[in-house]
Amino acid sequence: MIKGIDLHLEDFFNSRDRKNRGCSTGFNLLDYCIHWFEPGLIILASRPHIPKREFAIDIVNRIAVGRPVTYFPYSEKAGSIAVQFLYQRADVAPINAGACMTDDDQKAVNTAIVMLAETKLYIHSSPPPSLKELLTFIRDDRRDKSEDPGLVVIDDLQSLVKAETGLYDPPMYEFSSIVATLNKIAEEYRQPILLLTNLSDTSRKKRWHPPGIQDLERSGVLALYTNAVIFLHLYELDHQYREYMCIVSKNIYPYPRTSFGVVYDESSRHFT
């Protein structure tokens, strides 16, 4: 867990150039560790069965209140992603949806529908775009715009690579070309891009070992082009709540590697 970080938090969040730091994640400690979502590539990675997407959705729900967010679902249908956004904002457990939904739950969902309609969230509909279409969308969206860039989310990198190359495990030069292209467009248009990705097969066997850069799929390429890497690691189990360790590595300020705890509510799918 973080030690000594509280001494600097007040100065960080009261600094005059706060608005120029990038896009806030909505999580104060995460903002401090990665210096906000600055223009460039940011990785969010975990082992299977860790609620990485739910963490990303929680972040997006916080950001989209004031800034534009575009979500590209490559590994799941857009409608399913939209439902996850809805139920998380409504603070209603998906298991209670449909016939099991109470009157209070229904009111919460109706309110969430109105709230989501007022946000700046755009979920790209199926089929997912090719890399060329994705880059064209970002260029057209960012060109001649003075407003804050917000965030682009790609869920997930492996599915994008598979859609682009037709292979789950393409040659290194093809994988590197895709990541380099994303990085180029992110830097050119000063656009933060959050990439969801998996850890390597070897790392998945070390269930309780906190992951690092070396545990990423194609870690050398990702380490070269990304601003920061965020790992979500299971720390402690409970009947309803699970505590995860959020580990931040690479190109962060002011610590080379930092970790802090986040608690996940299995019923509402919220992180705190």
PEGICOR-V110025 format. One record per backbone hydrogen bond with DSSP energy under -0.5 kcal/mol. CO is the residue of the C=O (numbers start at 1). NH is the residue of the N-H. E is the energy in kcal/mol with one decimal. If there is no record, write none. Layout:
<<CO & NH & E> <CO & NH & E>>
//
This chain:
<<4 & 7 & -0.6> <5 & 8 & -1.8> <5 & 9 & -1.0> <6 & 10 & -0.7> <8 & 12 & -2.2> <9 & 13 & -2.6> <10 & 14 & -1.3> <11 & 15 & -0.5> <12 & 15 & -0.9> <15 & 18 & -1.3> <17 & 20 & -1.2> <18 & 21 & -1.6> <22 & 24 & -0.6> <23 & 37 & -2.8> <26 & 28 & -0.6> <27 & 31 & -2.7> <28 & 32 & -2.2> <29 & 33 & -2.2> <30 & 34 & -2.4> <31 & 35 & -1.1> <31 & 36 & -1.5> <33 & 253 & -0.6> <36 & 38 & -1.4> <37 & 23 & -2.2> <40 & 193 & -2.8> <41 & 227 & -3.2> <41 & 228 & -0.9> <42 & 195 & -3.2> <43 & 230 & -3.3> <44 & 197 & -2.2> <45 & 232 & -2.2> <46 & 199 & -1.1> <47 & 50 & -1.2> <50 & 52 & -3.3> <51 & 55 & -1.7> <52 & 56 & -2.2> <53 & 57 & -2.9> <54 & 58 & -2.2> <55 & 59 & -2.2> <56 & 60 & -2.7> <57 & 61 & -2.8> <58 & 62 & -1.3> <59 & 63 & -2.2> <60 & 64 & -3.1> <63 & 66 & -1.7> <63 & 67 & -2.2> <64 & 120 & -2.3> <68 & 151 & -2.0> <69 & 122 & -2.7> <70 & 72 & -0.5> <70 & 153 & -2.9> <71 & 73 & -0.7> <71 & 124 & -2.6> <72 & 74 & -0.8> <72 & 155 & -2.6> <77 & 81 & -1.9> <78 & 82 & -2.6> <79 & 83 & -1.9> <80 & 84 & -1.8> <81 & 85 & -2.2> <82 & 86 & -2.3> <83 & 87 & -2.6> <84 & 88 & -2.0> <85 & 89 & -2.2> <86 & 90 & -2.1> <87 & 91 & -0.8> <87 & 92 & -2.2> <93 & 96 & -2.2> <94 & 97 & -1.7> <97 & 100 & -1.0> <98 & 101 & -1.7> <102 & 106 & -2.4> <103 & 107 & -2.2> <104 & 108 & -2.3> <105 & 109 & -2.4> <106 & 110 & -2.5> <107 & 111 & -2.4> <108 & 112 & -2.3> <109 & 113 & -2.2> <110 & 114 & -1.6> <111 & 115 & -2.4> <112 & 116 & -3.0> <113 & 117 & -1.8> <114 & 118 & -1.0> <115 & 118 & -0.6> <116 & 119 & -1.0> <120 & 69 & -2.5> <122 & 71 & -2.9> <122 & 124 & -0.6> <130 & 134 & -2.7> <131 & 135 & -2.5> <132 & 136 & -2.2> <133 & 137 & -2.3> <134 & 138 & -2.1> <135 & 139 & -2.5> <136 & 140 & -2.8> <137 & 141 & -2.4> <138 & 142 & -2.2> <139 & 143 & -2.3> <142 & 145 & -1.6> <151 & 70 & -2.3> <152 & 194 & -3.2> <153 & 72 & -3.1> <153 & 155 & -0.6> <154 & 156 & -0.5> <154 & 196 & -2.4> <155 & 74 & -4.3> <155 & 75 & -1.7> <156 & 160 & -1.8> <157 & 161 & -2.6> <158 & 162 & -2.4> <159 & 163 & -2.4> <160 & 164 & -1.9> <161 & 165 & -2.7> <162 & 166 & -2.3> <171 & 174 & -0.7> <171 & 175 & -2.0> <172 & 176 & -3.0> <173 & 177 & -1.9> <174 & 178 & -1.9> <175 & 179 & -2.1> <176 & 180 & -2.6> <177 & 181 & -2.0> <178 & 182 & -2.1> <179 & 183 & -2.4> <180 & 184 & -2.3> <181 & 185 & -2.2> <182 & 186 & -2.1> <183 & 187 & -2.3> <184 & 188 & -2.6> <185 & 189 & -2.1> <186 & 191 & -2.7> <187 & 190 & -0.6> <190 & 192 & -0.5> <191 & 40 & -1.3> <192 & 152 & -1.8> <193 & 42 & -2.7> <193 & 195 & -0.6> <194 & 154 & -2.8> <194 & 196 & -0.6> <195 & 44 & -2.8> <196 & 156 & -0.5> <196 & 157 & -3.2> <197 & 46 & -0.9> <198 & 217 & -1.3> <200 & 204 & -1.5> <201 & 205 & -0.7> <202 & 205 & -0.9> <203 & 206 & -1.4> <205 & 207 & -1.2> <206 & 209 & -1.3> <208 & 210 & -0.6> <212 & 215 & -2.1> <213 & 216 & -1.8> <215 & 200 & -3.4> <216 & 219 & -1.0> <218 & 221 & -0.6> <218 & 222 & -1.9> <219 & 223 & -2.6> <220 & 224 & -1.1> <221 & 225 & -1.5> <222 & 226 & -1.6> <225 & 41 & -0.6> <228 & 43 & -2.5> <229 & 231 & -0.5> <229 & 249 & -2.6> <230 & 45 & -2.9> <231 & 233 & -0.6> <231 & 247 & -2.5> <232 & 47 & -0.5> <233 & 245 & -3.9> <236 & 243 & -2.3> <240 & 266 & -2.3> <242 & 244 & -0.5> <242 & 264 & -3.4> <243 & 235 & -2.7> <243 & 236 & -2.2> <244 & 246 & -0.6> <244 & 262 & -2.7> <245 & 233 & -2.4> <245 & 247 & -0.8> <246 & 260 & -1.7> <247 & 231 & -3.3> <248 & 258 & -2.0> <249 & 229 & -2.6> <256 & 250 & -1.1> <258 & 248 & -3.3> <260 & 246 & -3.3> <262 & 244 & -3.5> <263 & 265 & -0.5> <263 & 272 & -2.1> <264 & 242 & -2.4> <264 & 266 & -0.7> <265 & 269 & -2.3> <265 & 270 & -0.6> <270 & 265 & -2.6>>
//
